[in-house]
Amino acid sequence: MSRLQQKWLVISVGMGVVIASEGALMMMATL
C-alpha cells in the first residue's frame, strides 16, 4: 500500500467516525 492510499484511508475512517458520532448526538437530541 502506498503512503498516499494510507493517508486517504485514515482520513476516510476519521470522517466516518465524526459523521457517526454526530449522527448519534442528533438522535439523542431528538429523543
PDB file with one MODEL, atoms N, CA, C and O in Angstrom:
MODEL        1
ATOM      1  N   MET A   1       0.852  -1.198   0.000  1.00  0.00           N
ATOM      2  CA  MET A   1       0.000   0.000   0.000  1.00  0.00           C
ATOM      3  C   MET A   1       0.887   1.246   0.000  1.00  0.00           C
ATOM      4  O   MET A   1       1.863   1.323   0.746  1.00  0.00           O
ATOM      5  N   SER A   2       0.544   2.199  -0.826  1.00  0.00           N
ATOM      6  CA  SER A   2       1.348   3.419  -0.898  1.00  0.00           C
ATOM      7  C   SER A   2       1.004   4.364   0.250  1.00  0.00           C
ATOM      8  O   SER A   2      -0.026   4.221   0.908  1.00  0.00           O
ATOM      9  N   ARG A   3       1.878   5.318   0.470  1.00  0.00           N
ATOM     10  CA  ARG A   3       1.695   6.285   1.557  1.00  0.00           C
ATOM     11  C   ARG A   3       0.434   7.126   1.320  1.00  0.00           C
ATOM     12  O   ARG A   3      -0.295   7.441   2.260  1.00  0.00           O
ATOM     13  N   LEU A   4       0.187   7.485   0.056  1.00  0.00           N
ATOM     14  CA  LEU A   4      -0.978   8.314  -0.266  1.00  0.00           C
ATOM     15  C   LEU A   4      -2.267   7.559   0.040  1.00  0.00           C
ATOM     16  O   LEU A   4      -3.198   8.113   0.625  1.00  0.00           O
ATOM     17  N   GLN A   5      -2.313   6.281  -0.364  1.00  0.00           N
ATOM     18  CA  GLN A   5      -3.501   5.462  -0.088  1.00  0.00           C
ATOM     19  C   GLN A   5      -3.729   5.354   1.415  1.00  0.00           C
ATOM     20  O   GLN A   5      -4.864   5.437   1.885  1.00  0.00           O
ATOM     21  N   GLN A   6      -2.653   5.170   2.160  1.00  0.00           N
ATOM     22  CA  GLN A   6      -2.740   5.044   3.608  1.00  0.00           C
ATOM     23  C   GLN A   6      -3.325   6.318   4.222  1.00  0.00           C
ATOM     24  O   GLN A   6      -4.168   6.267   5.117  1.00  0.00           O
ATOM     25  N   LYS A   7      -2.852   7.465   3.715  1.00  0.00           N
ATOM     26  CA  LYS A   7      -3.343   8.751   4.215  1.00  0.00           C
ATOM     27  C   LYS A   7      -4.838   8.896   3.968  1.00  0.00           C
ATOM     28  O   LYS A   7      -5.580   9.313   4.857  1.00  0.00           O
ATOM     29  N   TRP A   8      -5.282   8.551   2.753  1.00  0.00           N
ATOM     30  CA  TRP A   8      -6.708   8.666   2.437  1.00  0.00           C
ATOM     31  C   TRP A   8      -7.546   7.698   3.253  1.00  0.00           C
ATOM     32  O   TRP A   8      -8.672   8.019   3.634  1.00  0.00           O
ATOM     33  N   LEU A   9      -7.007   6.512   3.525  1.00  0.00           N
ATOM     34  CA  LEU A   9      -7.723   5.528   4.348  1.00  0.00           C
ATOM     35  C   LEU A   9      -7.952   6.103   5.746  1.00  0.00           C
ATOM     36  O   LEU A   9      -9.054   6.014   6.287  1.00  0.00           O
ATOM     37  N   VAL A  10      -6.916   6.685   6.318  1.00  0.00           N
ATOM     38  CA  VAL A  10      -7.019   7.291   7.656  1.00  0.00           C
ATOM     39  C   VAL A  10      -8.038   8.432   7.654  1.00  0.00           C
ATOM     40  O   VAL A  10      -8.858   8.536   8.566  1.00  0.00           O
ATOM     41  N   ILE A  11      -7.983   9.283   6.632  1.00  0.00           N
ATOM     42  CA  ILE A  11      -8.910  10.420   6.531  1.00  0.00           C
ATOM     43  C   ILE A  11     -10.354   9.935   6.410  1.00  0.00           C
ATOM     44  O   ILE A  11     -11.242  10.447   7.091  1.00  0.00           O
ATOM     45  N   SER A  12     -10.586   8.955   5.550  1.00  0.00           N
ATOM     46  CA  SER A  12     -11.959   8.473   5.341  1.00  0.00           C
ATOM     47  C   SER A  12     -12.513   7.799   6.594  1.00  0.00           C
ATOM     48  O   SER A  12     -13.690   7.961   6.918  1.00  0.00           O
ATOM     49  N   VAL A  13     -11.669   7.042   7.301  1.00  0.00           N
ATOM     50  CA  VAL A  13     -12.104   6.410   8.552  1.00  0.00           C
ATOM     51  C   VAL A  13     -12.416   7.488   9.597  1.00  0.00           C
ATOM     52  O   VAL A  13     -13.421   7.405  10.303  1.00  0.00           O
ATOM     53  N   GLY A  14     -11.553   8.490   9.687  1.00  0.00           N
ATOM     54  CA  GLY A  14     -11.775   9.590  10.630  1.00  0.00           C
ATOM     55  C   GLY A  14     -13.078  10.316  10.339  1.00  0.00           C
ATOM     56  O   GLY A  14     -13.840  10.621  11.257  1.00  0.00           O
ATOM     57  N   MET A  15     -13.339  10.594   9.059  1.00  0.00           N
ATOM     58  CA  MET A  15     -14.587  11.242   8.653  1.00  0.00           C
ATOM     59  C   MET A  15     -15.786  10.391   9.035  1.00  0.00           C
ATOM     60  O   MET A  15     -16.784  10.899   9.545  1.00  0.00           O
ATOM     61  N   GLY A  16     -15.679   9.087   8.784  1.00  0.00           N
ATOM     62  CA  GLY A  16     -16.765   8.163   9.124  1.00  0.00           C
ATOM     63  C   GLY A  16     -17.082   8.203  10.609  1.00  0.00           C
ATOM     64  O   GLY A  16     -18.249   8.203  11.001  1.00  0.00           O
ATOM     65  N   VAL A  17     -16.049   8.237  11.430  1.00  0.00           N
ATOM     66  CA  VAL A  17     -16.231   8.291  12.885  1.00  0.00           C
ATOM     67  C   VAL A  17     -16.918   9.596  13.290  1.00  0.00           C
ATOM     68  O   VAL A  17     -17.834   9.592  14.113  1.00  0.00           O
ATOM     69  N   VAL A  18     -16.474  10.706  12.710  1.00  0.00           N
ATOM     70  CA  VAL A  18     -17.057  12.019  13.021  1.00  0.00           C
ATOM     71  C   VAL A  18     -18.541  12.046  12.636  1.00  0.00           C
ATOM     72  O   VAL A  18     -19.384  12.479  13.422  1.00  0.00           O
ATOM     73  N   ILE A  19     -18.849  11.583  11.424  1.00  0.00           N
ATOM     74  CA  ILE A  19     -20.235  11.571  10.946  1.00  0.00           C
ATOM     75  C   ILE A  19     -21.105  10.672  11.826  1.00  0.00           C
ATOM     76  O   ILE A  19     -22.226  11.037  12.181  1.00  0.00           O
ATOM     77  N   ALA A  20     -20.582   9.495  12.176  1.00  0.00           N
ATOM     78  CA  ALA A  20     -21.331   8.561  13.019  1.00  0.00           C
ATOM     79  C   ALA A  20     -21.604   9.166  14.392  1.00  0.00           C
ATOM     80  O   ALA A  20     -22.717   9.049  14.905  1.00  0.00           O
ATOM     81  N   SER A  21     -20.606   9.809  14.992  1.00  0.00           N
ATOM     82  CA  SER A  21     -20.793  10.392  16.330  1.00  0.00           C
ATOM     83  C   SER A  21     -21.760  11.577  16.274  1.00  0.00           C
ATOM     84  O   SER A  21     -22.563  11.766  17.188  1.00  0.00           O
ATOM     85  N   GLU A  22     -21.684  12.371  15.209  1.00  0.00           N
ATOM     86  CA  GLU A  22     -22.623  13.495  15.057  1.00  0.00           C
ATOM     87  C   GLU A  22     -24.039  12.965  14.878  1.00  0.00           C
ATOM     88  O   GLU A  22     -24.990  13.509  15.439  1.00  0.00           O
ATOM     89  N   GLY A  23     -24.174  11.895  14.089  1.00  0.00           N
ATOM     90  CA  GLY A  23     -25.484  11.281  13.892  1.00  0.00           C
ATOM     91  C   GLY A  23     -26.052  10.774  15.212  1.00  0.00           C
ATOM     92  O   GLY A  23     -27.242  10.936  15.483  1.00  0.00           O
ATOM     93  N   ALA A  24     -25.203  10.162  16.032  1.00  0.00           N
ATOM     94  CA  ALA A  24     -25.636   9.651  17.337  1.00  0.00           C
ATOM     95  C   ALA A  24     -26.084  10.803  18.238  1.00  0.00           C
ATOM     96  O   ALA A  24     -27.079  10.679  18.953  1.00  0.00           O
ATOM     97  N   LEU A  25     -25.354  11.921  18.207  1.00  0.00           N
ATOM     98  CA  LEU A  25     -25.731  13.088  19.009  1.00  0.00           C
ATOM     99  C   LEU A  25     -27.070  13.645  18.546  1.00  0.00           C
ATOM    100  O   LEU A  25     -27.893  14.038  19.373  1.00  0.00           O
ATOM    101  N   MET A  26     -27.298  13.683  17.238  1.00  0.00           N
ATOM    102  CA  MET A  26     -28.569  14.159  16.683  1.00  0.00           C
ATOM    103  C   MET A  26     -29.716  13.267  17.170  1.00  0.00           C
ATOM    104  O   MET A  26     -30.777  13.756  17.559  1.00  0.00           O
ATOM    105  N   MET A  27     -29.484  11.953  17.140  1.00  0.00           N
ATOM    106  CA  MET A  27     -30.508  11.001  17.572  1.00  0.00           C
ATOM    107  C   MET A  27     -30.857  11.241  19.043  1.00  0.00           C
ATOM    108  O   MET A  27     -32.030  11.263  19.417  1.00  0.00           O
ATOM    109  N   MET A  28     -29.826  11.421  19.868  1.00  0.00           N
ATOM    110  CA  MET A  28     -30.050  11.656  21.301  1.00  0.00           C
ATOM    111  C   MET A  28     -30.791  12.974  21.526  1.00  0.00           C
ATOM    112  O   MET A  28     -31.658  13.067  22.395  1.00  0.00           O
ATOM    113  N   ALA A  29     -30.444  13.983  20.740  1.00  0.00           N
ATOM    114  CA  ALA A  29     -31.070  15.294  20.893  1.00  0.00           C
ATOM    115  C   ALA A  29     -32.564  15.248  20.560  1.00  0.00           C
ATOM    116  O   ALA A  29     -33.366  15.956  21.169  1.00  0.00           O
ATOM    117  N   THR A  30     -32.929  14.405  19.586  1.00  0.00           N
ATOM    118  CA  THR A  30     -34.336  14.336  19.168  1.00  0.00           C
ATOM    119  C   THR A  30     -35.180  13.513  20.123  1.00  0.00           C
ATOM    120  O   THR A  30     -36.400  13.668  20.163  1.00  0.00           O
ATOM    121  N   LEU A  31     -34.540  12.633  20.900  1.00  0.00           N
ATOM    122  CA  LEU A  31     -35.310  11.790  21.835  1.00  0.00           C
ATOM    123  C   LEU A  31     -35.813  12.596  23.028  1.00  0.00           C
ATOM    124  O   LEU A  31     -36.476  12.047  23.908  1.00  0.00           O
TER     125      LEU A  31
ENDMDL
END
